[in-house]
Amino acid sequence: MMRPLMLGVFVLTFAVPALAQTPCAGVPKDEPFVMVTAPAAGAKVKSGFAVSGCSRTFESTVVWTLTVRGGKALAKGTARGGGVDGSGPLSFTVAARVARPTLAYLEVIEPSASGGAPASRVIVPVVLTP
C-alpha cells in the first residue's frame, strides 16, 4: 500500500508492507490439528528444505517422516508447535539426499496419546531433487 508523507512542499510516497498473517490465523483455538503451509504439494525441494505450518497437538509435538514409494524412510524427526494452550507456528528442516529427482511424501502427524492411530495427519507430496 502506498502512503503519502507531506514534508513542507515535498510529498514523498513510500510503500508500507501488509502485515503477514500467521499460518494459525483463523484456525479454531480448541481443536487439535496439524497443518503444513510450505512446501506446497508438488513443490521441487532439495535436501535441507524448510517446512512450515501450524499445529495444536498433545504436548506440542509432531512427528514427521519423508518417505518414497514402497515406504522407505529417507528422513524422520520431531518438531514443536502449539499445544493445549492454543495453536502455534510449526517449523523444521528436512535433510535427505537423492541421486535423481524422486517423488517423496512428507507425512506430519500428531501421535496418539494412547498409542493408537495418529490423532491428526497431513501428507504433502514433493519432488526431492539432487
C-alpha positions as CSV (number, residue, x, y, z in Angstrom):
1,M,0.0,0.0,0.0
2,M,1.4,3.5,-0.9
3,R,1.1,6.2,1.7
4,P,1.9,9.9,1.0
5,L,4.0,11.8,3.5
6,M,3.9,15.6,3.4
7,L,7.2,17.4,4.1
8,G,6.7,21.1,3.6
9,V,6.1,21.4,-0.2
10,F,7.5,17.9,-1.0
11,V,5.3,14.8,-1.0
12,L,7.2,11.5,-0.5
13,T,5.4,8.3,-1.3
14,F,6.6,5.1,0.4
15,A,5.4,1.5,0.5
16,V,4.0,0.0,3.7
17,P,4.1,-3.8,3.6
18,A,0.9,-5.5,4.5
19,L,1.1,-7.4,7.8
20,A,1.7,-11.1,7.1
21,Q,-0.9,-13.3,8.6
22,T,0.4,-16.2,10.7
23,P,-0.3,-19.7,9.4
24,C,-2.5,-20.1,12.6
25,A,-4.8,-17.1,11.8
26,G,-8.4,-18.1,11.8
27,V,-7.9,-21.7,13.0
28,P,-10.3,-22.8,15.7
29,K,-8.5,-22.5,19.0
30,D,-9.8,-25.6,20.8
31,E,-9.4,-28.2,18.0
32,P,-6.3,-30.4,17.7
33,F,-4.8,-30.3,14.2
34,V,-1.6,-30.3,12.0
35,M,-1.4,-28.0,9.0
36,V,1.6,-27.7,6.6
37,T,1.7,-24.4,4.6
38,A,5.1,-24.9,2.9
39,P,6.2,-26.6,0.9
40,A,3.2,-26.8,-1.3
41,A,2.1,-30.1,-2.8
42,G,4.2,-30.9,-5.8
43,A,7.0,-28.5,-4.9
44,K,10.5,-29.3,-6.1
45,V,12.8,-29.3,-3.0
46,K,16.4,-30.0,-2.1
47,S,18.0,-31.5,0.9
48,G,17.7,-29.1,3.8
49,F,14.3,-27.8,2.7
50,A,12.2,-25.9,5.2
51,V,8.8,-27.0,6.4
52,S,6.4,-24.5,8.0
53,G,2.8,-24.5,9.2
54,C,0.7,-24.5,12.3
55,S,-0.4,-27.1,14.9
56,R,-2.2,-27.7,18.1
57,T,-1.2,-31.1,19.4
58,F,-0.8,-33.2,22.6
59,E,2.4,-32.0,24.3
60,S,3.0,-29.6,21.4
61,T,4.8,-32.3,19.5
62,V,4.5,-33.5,15.9
63,V,6.4,-36.4,14.3
64,W,7.4,-36.2,10.6
65,T,8.7,-38.7,8.1
66,L,9.9,-38.3,4.5
67,T,9.2,-41.5,2.5
68,V,9.5,-42.7,-1.0
69,R,7.4,-45.2,-2.9
70,G,7.5,-48.6,-1.2
71,G,7.6,-46.9,2.3
72,K,11.3,-46.4,2.6
73,A,12.0,-43.6,5.1
74,L,14.6,-41.1,3.9
75,A,14.5,-38.9,7.0
76,K,12.4,-38.5,10.1
77,G,12.2,-36.4,13.2
78,T,10.1,-34.4,15.6
79,A,9.2,-30.8,15.9
80,R,7.3,-28.4,18.3
81,G,4.2,-26.4,17.5
82,G,1.2,-25.3,19.5
83,G,-0.2,-27.3,22.4
84,V,-3.0,-27.3,24.9
85,D,-2.7,-23.5,25.4
86,G,-3.6,-23.0,21.7
87,S,-2.3,-23.2,18.2
88,G,1.2,-22.2,17.3
89,P,3.6,-22.0,14.4
90,L,5.4,-25.1,13.4
91,S,8.8,-25.3,11.5
92,F,11.6,-27.7,10.8
93,T,14.1,-28.6,8.1
94,V,14.4,-31.9,6.3
95,A,17.7,-33.3,5.1
96,A,17.6,-36.2,2.6
97,R,19.8,-36.7,-0.5
98,V,18.9,-38.4,-3.7
99,A,20.8,-39.2,-6.9
100,R,18.0,-38.2,-9.2
101,P,14.6,-36.4,-8.9
102,T,12.4,-38.6,-6.7
103,L,8.8,-38.4,-5.7
104,A,8.6,-38.3,-1.9
105,Y,5.9,-37.9,0.7
106,L,6.2,-35.7,3.7
107,E,3.9,-37.0,6.4
108,V,3.4,-34.9,9.6
109,I,1.3,-36.4,12.4
110,E,0.2,-35.8,15.9
111,P,0.9,-39.1,17.6
112,S,-2.0,-40.6,19.6
113,A,-1.6,-40.1,23.3
114,S,-3.0,-43.7,23.7
115,G,-0.6,-45.3,21.2
116,G,-3.3,-45.9,18.5
117,A,-3.8,-44.2,15.1
118,P,-2.5,-40.7,14.7
119,A,-4.9,-38.0,16.1
120,S,-4.0,-35.7,13.1
121,R,-2.2,-36.3,9.9
122,V,-1.2,-34.4,6.8
123,I,0.7,-35.8,3.8
124,V,2.4,-33.5,1.3
125,P,3.9,-35.0,-1.9
126,V,7.1,-33.3,-3.1
127,V,9.8,-33.8,-5.7
128,L,13.1,-34.2,-4.0
129,T,16.0,-33.1,-6.3
130,P,19.7,-33.7,-6.1
